[in-house]
Amino acid sequence: MNGSDTDKRVIGLYGEMRLAMELHKRGWQVYSAYIDEKYDFVILKSYCENCKTFKDAWTREETYIDKKGNQKKSKTVTQLCNTCHQDSLKMLVRFIQVKTSEGIPGKKTKSGEEIKTYSFHAKIRYHLADSRIFYPWIQVWDEDNVNYYIFKTEDVALFDNLQIASYQITDNQKTSLRMNKEGKVLNEGKIYDYSAFEKFHNNFDCLEKIIPGDDWK
């Protein structure tokens, strides 16, 4: 790809589709913004306050009489937890802002390992003091190798300088990372510790942690 706006949209849509599939495999309902002006996805998952775990709704079998007077059975979805059968299901909500990077091939390491340089803008202006907003950054090596890094915009302080004004107003201030196919960051920062990306790597579990913003009352 040559880096045109069209290419950027294509790689962006590709990353969003891959992420949507990963979230769906983990039980999330994924909704895409009809008009995308801030967040790419709103994702939902049922949480049982009684069981304190993520549960689906209980599907039970009901008996009914059809128009001809015949007795029949049919399954119906209830508002109850499928484990404790209590009316205690709540909907966990997360807002997702996705960024995808394709990478530019660079010089191989001394051991012959292939390296690419990736860059992205963390857009901390999307935080808006809401703890339910998450920022997945997607590293695309090729069709078979995609790595996901999921964190909150407040975590950007772990690996970059948030005092730079351009973080707030433009997309010009980017974080650049040298990475291998497995998604390991090879940067050796003198000020910032890029090992934070080890924690972010495939960090889908962070989406399920109950946080102060999860107020259903």
C-alpha positions, -999 to +999 in steps of 0.1 A: +000+000+000+012+035-008-002+053+023-030+071+005-063+081+024-080+052+006-054+027+017-057+040+053-095+035+052-091+000+038-066-011+065-087+006+091-118-013+081-098-045+080-086-040+115-121-032+127-135-064+111-108-085+127-114-070+161-152-074+158-147-111+151-124-115+181-149-097+204-178-118+191-158-150+198-155-138+234-192-134+238-196-096+231-224-081+211-207-057+187-225-026+174-209-003+148-216+034+148-240+043+120-223+076+117-188+073+130-178+106+147-161+094+178-162+057+187-161+028+163-179+002+184-202-001+213-199-036+228-223-053+252-222-084+274-247-097+300-235-098+336-253-115+364-251-094+396-261-125+416-235-149+402-209-121+398-200-136+364-209-131+328-239-152+319-264-155+290-302-153+294-320-185+303-338-202+275-366-224+288-392-246+271-428-235+272-460-255+264-487-238+245-519-246+225-519-237+188-549-224+168-560-260+160-560-269+197-528-290+196-504-289+225-469-278+214-436-269+230-413-240+221-382-225+235-383-189+248-356-165+259-362-150+294-348-121+313-333-145+338-298-157+343-293-191+327-275-204+359-293-190+389-326-182+371-327-148+389-338-115+374-303-102+379-288-098+344-273-064+337-258-052+304-221-043+306-212-015+281-179-006+266-170+021+241-142+012+216-120+034+195-100+013+171-067+022+154-049-002+130-013+000+116+001-020+087+038-014+093+068-005+072+095-032+067+129-022+082+163-037+085+165-072+099+180-079+133+215-093+136+199-128+140+180-123+107+146-116+123+123-095+102+112-062+117+085-036+108+080-001+122+045+007+132+031+041+143-003+052+157-018+082+175-033+074+208-060+101+207-062+108+244-089+134+236-113+104+233-110+096+270-135+122+282-132+111+318-153+080+311-138+048+325-158+026+300-138+039+270-111+015+257-085+019+230-075-012+210-045-007+187-041-035+160-007-045+146-012-061+112+018-081+100+000-101+073-033-118+069-022-146+092-005-125+119-025-099+137-018-087+172-042-068+195-031-043+222-060-032+244-056-004+269-072+028+281-061+062+269-049+071+304-023+042+299-006+062+272+014+079+300+032+046+304+049+049+271+047+085+258+047+122+268+011+134+272+022+170+277+028+174+240+000+197+229-004+179+196-018+149+214-049+168+221-055+186+188-039+167+159-030+132+147+006+143+140+021+132+173+025+094+168+040+066+188+065+046+167+074+011+175+098-015+160+081-049+163+085-085+151+058-108+138+049-121+172+041-085+183+071-079+206+081-043+209+119-039+203+122-002+212+146+004+241+133+038+254+155+058+277+125+075+293+095+053+288+092+016+294+077-001+263+073-033+282+038-021+289+028-035+256+034-069+269+005-063+293-016-047+266-010-077+242-043-095+236-056-079+268-093-087+262-098-096+298-095-059+308-128-053+290-146-076+315-134-060+347-161-043+366-153-006+369-168+025+386-186+035+354-207+003+355-236+017+374-269+001+365-291+016+392 
